[in-house]
Amino acid sequence: MGVLGLGYVELWVGNARQSAAFFSNCFGFSVAPPAGPRSGPDDRVSYVLRQGTITLVVTGAATPDSPVAGYVHAHGDGVRDIALVADDASTLFRRAVEGGAKVIPPEASGGSSTRPMIATFGDTVHTLLDGNDPLALSVAGEPTGIESLGPVGLVSIDHYAVSVESGGCAGWTSHYGSALGFEPATRDEHVEVNGSAFTMSTVRVPGGPGAFVFAEPAPSRNKSQIAHYLEQFGGPGVHHIAFSTNDIRRTVLSLRTRGIPMLEIAASYSRNADERLREIDVDWRELADLGVMVDVDDEGYLLQAFTQPLGDRPTTYLEIIQREGTKGFGAQNVRALYSTVVREQEQSHSSRS
């Protein structure tokens, strides 16, 4: 018994209502009405948002001593809970515990749900859901008057990119395989960008969409973007959430009109682009002007764009991704992305100095 797919994702944030309005107005999520009488804990407020098959929950503290307030103080806004869907959540829970997963009891998480929950990297948790679980009932919805401007074409959660401590990749990929039934998708890959380096490794939901890409700092001349994340976030956590789309050009243009530009692509991306992309029919220059990168492999090609950081700390980003055949993650794009993020961090640091 293993994981069937990815369920909802819950962010703990400084102001849940403002975050709900942000994701609704800028990213086109609809704010779901509450499914019934409020049943969540009194120390927090949650809003449930949807687009495509994505369920996004934003939760803020309602009292000074709420665990949400402590999390935000330590990390800023970030991903707290990534729900995993299984054909039998109880069986998966037992397997996970036998595989070394730490149990999070309901009273420790401050919640009232009876669904099993386990700890994972940093202060992140996984709630385990049965395949027939109505995901809307897994959190308490808050009534709102927030109106969406309409969807931007987001379809599903493609993957999570996770920054972990040095030496952590091997342990986490092994744990996700033995305890949760994930399959290895790539071997460890060493990436070096502008004198800084990191190692990445990927596990995938068996037989379905959804993956975790783990990245750890590697010895290098300069501090890597992963090391910078760990320092700014205060430990391991989700670096970015990747949302899939069927038309990345349309999605990115829609986001632009709503005040969400993509990160500008590093100049190194354009080197040899004509040669690298000669076999696919895309206008990579037009896409690059929109902040969209293209990469190819033996299975097809991949289009990716990345937002600026969502919060005041330069930690959590969103990725927009369109797959055309490939299941990979674009080695060339990864290098260009981290060059871009390093530049963004340097500019952010300079503006605060």
C-alpha positions as CSV (number, residue, x, y, z in Angstrom):
1,M,0.0,0.0,0.0
2,G,1.5,3.3,-1.0
3,V,0.7,6.9,-2.1
4,L,-1.7,7.4,-4.9
5,G,-1.2,11.1,-5.4
6,L,-0.8,14.5,-3.8
7,G,-3.7,16.1,-1.9
8,Y,-4.2,19.6,-0.6
9,V,-1.3,21.8,0.4
10,E,-1.6,24.1,3.4
11,L,0.4,27.3,4.0
12,W,0.8,28.8,7.4
13,V,0.9,32.6,6.9
14,G,0.9,35.9,8.8
15,N,-2.5,37.0,7.5
16,A,-4.8,34.3,6.1
17,R,-7.5,36.6,4.7
18,Q,-5.0,38.8,2.8
19,S,-3.2,35.6,1.5
20,A,-6.6,34.2,0.3
21,A,-7.3,37.5,-1.5
22,F,-3.8,37.4,-3.0
23,F,-4.2,33.9,-4.4
24,S,-7.7,34.6,-5.6
25,N,-7.1,38.0,-7.3
26,C,-3.6,37.3,-8.7
27,F,-3.6,33.5,-9.3
28,G,-7.2,32.9,-10.1
29,F,-8.1,30.6,-7.3
30,S,-11.8,30.5,-6.2
31,V,-12.4,30.7,-2.5
32,A,-14.5,27.7,-1.5
33,P,-17.5,28.2,0.8
34,P,-17.3,26.4,4.1
35,A,-18.6,22.8,3.8
36,G,-20.4,22.9,7.1
37,P,-20.3,24.3,10.6
38,R,-16.9,25.5,11.6
39,S,-15.1,22.5,13.2
40,G,-11.5,23.7,13.3
41,P,-9.5,24.8,16.3
42,D,-10.2,28.2,17.7
43,D,-6.6,29.4,17.6
44,R,-6.5,29.7,13.8
45,V,-8.4,30.7,10.7
46,S,-8.3,28.8,7.4
47,Y,-9.4,29.6,3.8
48,V,-9.8,26.9,1.2
49,L,-9.0,27.8,-2.4
50,R,-9.4,25.8,-5.6
51,Q,-8.3,25.8,-9.2
52,G,-8.3,22.8,-11.5
53,T,-7.5,19.8,-9.2
54,I,-5.5,22.0,-6.8
55,T,-6.7,22.6,-3.3
56,L,-4.7,25.3,-1.5
57,V,-5.3,26.1,2.1
58,V,-4.0,29.3,3.8
59,T,-4.1,29.4,7.6
60,G,-3.3,32.2,9.9
61,A,-3.2,32.6,13.7
62,A,-6.3,33.8,15.6
63,T,-4.5,33.9,19.0
64,P,-1.0,35.0,20.0
65,D,-0.2,31.5,21.3
66,S,-1.3,29.7,18.2
67,P,1.2,27.2,16.8
68,V,0.7,29.1,13.5
69,A,2.1,32.3,15.0
70,G,5.1,30.4,16.3
71,Y,5.7,28.9,12.8
72,V,5.4,32.2,11.0
73,H,7.8,33.8,13.6
74,A,10.4,31.1,12.9
75,H,10.0,30.7,9.2
76,G,7.8,33.4,7.7
77,D,5.0,32.3,5.4
78,G,5.6,28.7,4.3
79,V,4.3,25.3,3.5
80,R,3.2,23.4,6.6
81,D,1.1,20.5,5.4
82,I,1.3,18.5,2.2
83,A,-1.5,15.9,2.2
84,L,-0.8,12.6,0.6
85,V,-3.7,10.5,-0.8
86,A,-3.6,6.7,-0.4
87,D,-5.9,3.8,-1.2
88,D,-5.8,3.0,2.5
89,A,-4.5,5.8,4.8
90,S,-4.5,3.6,7.9
91,T,-2.3,1.0,6.2
92,L,0.0,3.7,4.8
93,F,0.2,5.2,8.3
94,R,1.3,1.9,9.8
95,R,3.9,1.4,7.1
96,A,5.2,4.9,7.5
97,V,5.6,4.5,11.3
98,E,7.3,1.1,10.8
99,G,9.6,2.9,8.4
100,G,10.6,5.4,11.0
101,A,8.1,8.3,10.5
102,K,7.3,10.3,13.6
103,V,3.7,10.5,14.5
104,I,2.1,13.9,15.0
105,P,-0.8,13.4,17.5
106,P,-3.9,15.7,17.0
107,E,-3.2,17.6,20.2
108,A,0.3,18.3,19.2
109,S,-0.7,19.9,15.9
110,G,-3.5,21.9,17.5
111,G,-6.1,20.3,15.3
112,S,-9.2,18.4,15.8
113,S,-9.0,16.0,12.8
114,T,-8.7,12.3,13.4
115,R,-6.8,11.8,10.1
116,P,-3.3,10.4,10.6
117,M,-0.4,12.8,10.4
118,I,3.3,12.3,10.3
119,A,6.3,14.6,10.5
120,T,8.7,15.1,7.6
121,F,11.5,17.5,6.7
122,G,11.9,20.5,9.0
123,D,8.5,21.6,10.5
124,T,6.5,20.2,7.6
125,V,4.0,17.4,8.0
126,H,2.0,15.0,5.9
127,T,-1.7,14.4,6.6
128,L,-2.7,11.0,5.1
129,L,-6.0,10.8,3.3
130,D,-8.0,7.9,2.0
131,G,-8.7,8.1,-1.8
132,N,-12.4,8.7,-1.2
133,D,-11.8,11.4,1.5
134,P,-13.6,14.7,0.6
135,L,-10.6,17.0,0.7
136,A,-12.7,20.0,1.4
137,L,-13.6,18.5,4.8
138,S,-10.0,18.0,5.8
139,V,-9.7,21.6,7.0
140,A,-12.2,24.2,8.3
141,G,-13.3,26.7,5.7
142,E,-13.9,30.3,6.6
143,P,-16.8,32.2,5.0
144,T,-15.6,35.1,2.8
145,G,-16.7,37.8,0.5
146,I,-13.5,37.3,-1.6
147,E,-14.3,37.2,-5.4
148,S,-11.9,35.6,-7.9
149,L,-11.0,37.3,-11.1
150,G,-11.2,33.9,-12.8
151,P,-8.7,31.1,-13.3
152,V,-5.4,31.5,-15.1
153,G,-5.2,27.9,-16.3
154,L,-3.5,26.1,-13.4
155,V,-4.4,22.4,-13.5
156,S,-2.6,20.4,-10.8
157,I,0.4,20.2,-8.4
158,D,3.3,18.8,-10.5
159,H,6.0,18.6,-7.8
160,Y,7.5,20.2,-4.7
161,A,11.1,21.3,-4.6
162,V,12.5,20.9,-1.1
163,S,15.7,22.3,0.4
164,V,17.2,20.0,3.1
165,E,20.4,20.1,5.2
166,S,23.7,19.0,3.8
167,G,23.8,15.2,3.5
168,G,20.0,15.0,3.7
169,C,19.1,14.0,0.1
170,A,20.0,10.4,0.4
171,G,18.2,9.9,3.7
172,W,15.0,11.6,2.6
173,T,14.7,9.9,-0.8
174,S,15.3,6.5,1.0
175,H,12.7,7.3,3.6
176,Y,10.1,8.3,1.1
177,G,10.7,5.1,-0.7
178,S,10.7,2.7,2.2
179,A,8.1,4.4,4.4
180,L,5.7,5.9,1.8
181,G,6.2,3.9,-1.4
182,F,7.6,6.6,-3.6
183,E,9.8,5.6,-6.5
184,P,13.2,7.0,-7.3
185,A,12.9,9.2,-10.4
186,T,16.5,10.4,-10.9
187,R,19.9,9.6,-9.5
188,D,21.7,12.3,-7.5
189,E,22.7,15.1,-9.7
190,H,25.4,17.6,-8.9
191,V,24.7,21.2,-10.1
192,E,27.2,24.0,-10.0
193,V,26.2,27.6,-10.7
194,N,28.5,30.7,-10.5
195,G,30.8,29.0,-8.0
196,S,28.0,27.6,-5.8
197,A,26.9,24.0,-5.8
198,F,24.1,21.7,-4.7
199,T,23.0,18.1,-5.1
200,M,19.4,17.2,-6.1
201,S,17.5,13.9,-6.1
202,T,13.9,13.1,-7.0
203,V,11.2,10.7,-5.9
204,R,7.9,10.2,-7.7
205,V,4.4,9.0,-6.8
206,P,4.3,5.4,-8.2
207,G,2.4,5.2,-11.4
208,G,1.0,8.8,-11.2
209,P,1.7,12.5,-11.2
210,G,3.4,14.2,-8.3
211,A,7.0,14.3,-7.1
212,F,9.4,15.6,-4.5
213,V,12.7,17.1,-5.7
214,F,15.2,17.3,-2.7
215,A,18.2,19.6,-2.9
216,E,21.1,19.9,-0.4
217,P,24.1,22.3,-0.3
218,A,27.3,20.9,-1.7
219,P,30.9,22.1,-0.9
220,S,31.6,25.1,-3.1
221,R,33.4,28.4,-3.3
222,N,30.3,30.5,-2.7
223,K,27.2,29.9,-0.6
224,S,24.6,28.0,-2.6
225,Q,21.0,29.1,-3.1
226,I,20.0,26.0,-1.0
227,A,22.2,27.1,1.9
228,H,20.8,30.6,1.6
229,Y,17.3,29.2,1.8
230,L,18.1,27.1,4.9
231,E,19.5,30.2,6.6
232,Q,16.6,32.5,5.6
233,F,13.8,30.0,6.3
234,G,15.4,28.7,9.5
235,G,15.7,25.0,8.4
236,P,14.5,22.6,5.8
237,G,11.3,23.3,3.9
238,V,9.5,23.7,0.6
239,H,11.5,26.0,-1.8
240,H,8.8,26.1,-4.4
241,I,5.5,24.5,-5.4
242,A,5.1,23.7,-9.1
243,F,1.7,24.1,-10.6
244,S,1.0,22.6,-14.0
245,T,-0.7,24.2,-16.9
246,N,-1.7,23.2,-20.4
247,D,-0.8,26.6,-21.9
248,I,2.1,28.3,-20.1
249,R,2.1,31.3,-22.4
250,R,-1.5,32.1,-21.7
251,T,-1.0,31.5,-18.0
252,V,2.0,33.7,-17.7
253,L,0.4,36.5,-19.7
254,S,-2.7,36.3,-17.4
255,L,-0.5,36.5,-14.3
256,R,1.4,39.5,-15.8
257,T,-1.9,41.4,-16.2
258,R,-2.6,40.7,-12.5
259,G,0.8,42.0,-11.3
260,I,2.7,38.8,-11.1
261,P,5.7,38.9,-13.4
262,M,8.0,35.9,-13.7
263,L,11.7,36.0,-12.7
264,E,13.9,37.3,-15.6
265,I,15.9,34.5,-17.1
266,A,19.7,34.5,-16.5
267,A,21.8,35.4,-19.6
268,S,23.5,32.0,-19.5
269,Y,20.2,30.3,-20.6
270,S,20.4,31.8,-24.1
271,R,23.9,30.3,-24.8
272,N,23.5,27.6,-27.5
273,A,19.7,27.7,-27.2
274,D,19.2,27.5,-30.9
275,E,21.2,24.3,-31.0
276,R,19.7,22.8,-27.9
277,L,16.1,23.5,-29.0
278,R,16.4,23.0,-32.7
279,E,14.2,19.8,-32.8
280,I,11.1,21.4,-31.2
281,D,8.7,23.9,-32.7
282,V,8.7,26.6,-30.1
283,D,9.7,30.3,-30.2
284,W,12.1,30.2,-27.3
285,R,13.0,33.8,-27.7
286,E,9.4,35.0,-27.3
287,L,9.0,32.6,-24.3
288,A,12.2,33.8,-22.7
289,D,10.9,37.4,-22.9
290,L,8.0,36.2,-20.8
291,G,10.3,34.5,-18.3
292,V,9.6,31.0,-19.7
293,M,12.5,28.5,-20.1
294,V,12.4,25.5,-22.4
295,D,14.4,22.3,-22.1
296,V,14.4,19.0,-23.9
297,D,15.2,15.3,-23.2
298,D,14.6,12.0,-24.9
299,E,10.9,11.9,-23.9
300,G,9.9,15.4,-25.0
301,Y,10.2,18.9,-23.7
302,L,9.5,21.1,-20.7
303,L,8.4,24.7,-20.2
304,Q,9.0,26.4,-16.9
305,A,8.6,29.9,-15.3
306,F,9.1,31.0,-11.7
307,T,7.5,33.8,-9.7
308,Q,9.3,36.1,-7.4
309,P,9.3,35.1,-3.7
310,L,5.8,35.1,-2.3
311,G,6.7,36.7,1.0
312,D,9.1,39.2,2.5
313,R,11.7,36.5,3.1
314,P,13.3,35.3,-0.2
315,T,12.3,31.7,0.4
316,T,9.1,30.3,-1.1
317,Y,8.4,30.6,-4.8
318,L,5.8,29.2,-7.2
319,E,6.6,27.5,-10.5
320,I,4.4,27.3,-13.6
321,I,5.2,24.2,-15.6
322,Q,4.0,22.7,-18.9
323,R,5.1,19.2,-19.8
324,E,5.1,17.9,-23.4
325,G,6.0,14.2,-23.0
326,T,8.8,14.5,-20.6
327,K,8.7,13.5,-16.9
328,G,12.1,15.1,-16.2
329,F,13.0,18.4,-14.6
330,G,15.2,20.1,-17.2
331,A,18.9,20.1,-16.2
332,Q,19.5,23.3,-18.3
333,N,16.5,25.0,-16.8
334,V,17.6,24.1,-13.3
335,R,21.0,25.8,-13.8
336,A,19.3,28.9,-15.3
337,L,16.8,29.0,-12.5
338,Y,19.3,29.0,-9.8
339,S,21.5,31.6,-11.5
340,T,18.3,33.7,-11.6
341,V,17.5,33.1,-8.0
342,V,21.0,34.0,-6.9
343,R,20.8,37.3,-8.8
344,E,17.4,38.0,-7.2
345,Q,18.9,37.3,-3.7
346,E,21.8,39.6,-4.4
347,Q,19.4,42.4,-5.5
348,S,17.2,41.9,-2.5
349,H,20.2,42.0,-0.2
350,S,21.5,45.2,-1.9
351,S,18.1,46.9,-1.5
352,R,18.1,46.2,2.2
353,S,21.6,47.4,2.8
